[in-house]
């Protein structure tokens, strides 16, 4: 078995990591795409569903975790929240909190 020179191995790891970081930069937005179906683009609702853009990150995180645990009632949210890890919930909550709410 041939071993790769250290410089090539380091370069391969750096390239792979760069792709991961670029993907991570958009992870919150990507996760929030599911929210757009009901809560609107960037969390700004156009209907009766609440706008979640600009809501405090801790509040969103708490609410999503309550949906996930089944301690908060909802129509579709309990099922959707169960599909996210706690880290994903925190990521999407941070991204939505950073969005501008309507004036």
N, C-alpha and C positions, 0 to 999 in steps of 0.2 A: 504494500500500500504506500503510495507516494503522499508525502505531506506537502501542503501548500505553504509557500513562504509566508512568513509573518506579515509582510507588507500587503500581500494580496488578501490574506484573511482579514486584516484590519480594514482594508478598503471595502471588502464585501459586507462586513458588519456595518460600516459607516453608511454605505449606500442603502442597505436595508433599513437602518434606523432612520435615515432621512425620509424615506417613504412613509414610515410609521408616524413620524412627527407631523408630516404634511397632512396625513389623514386625520390625526388627532386634532389638528387645528380646526377642522370642519365637523368634528364628531357631534358637538352640541347641536349644530344646525341640522345635521343629518338625522339625529334622533328626534328633533322637534318637527321634522317633516310629517311624522305620524300625527302630531297634535294639530297640524294645519287643517286636516280634514274637518274638524269641528270648531277649533279655536281660531282659525284663520291663519293666513300667512304671517310669519313672525309673531304669532300669538295674538294678533289683533283680530278679534271676532267681528263679523259682519251681521251677526244674528243674535239669537237669544242665549247662545252659549257664552259664558264669561270670557272676556279678554284676559289673557294671562301674561301678556307682554308687560315688562316692568314691575311685575309682582316680586316682592322680596324673595331672594333665593332660599332662605331658610323656611319661609312660609310655603313655597312651592315644594321644596324637598319634604317637609313634614306632611303636606297634603298627599303627595304621591305615595309616600311610604304608608300612610294610613289607608289609602285605596288598596295598595299592595297587600297589606296585612288583613284587610277586610273589616277594619274598624271605622271606615268612612264609607257611607253608602253612595252609590252612583249607578248610572245606567251601564255605560260601557267602560268607564274608568277603572273599576276594580280589575276587570279582565285585562285591560291594556297594561296597567301598572305591574301586574304579575309577570309580564314579559321582559321587564327591565331589571338589571342588577342594581344594587344600591349605588354603585359608582356611576352607572348610566343615569340614574335618577338625579344624582347630584350634578352631573355634567349638563343634562338638559335643563335643569332648574337654573343653573348659572347662566346658560345661554339665553333662556327666556327672560330672566331678570335683567339682562343687559339690553334687551330690546326696548325701543321707545314706545310707550303706550300712546294711544290717541289722545289728543287734547280736547 
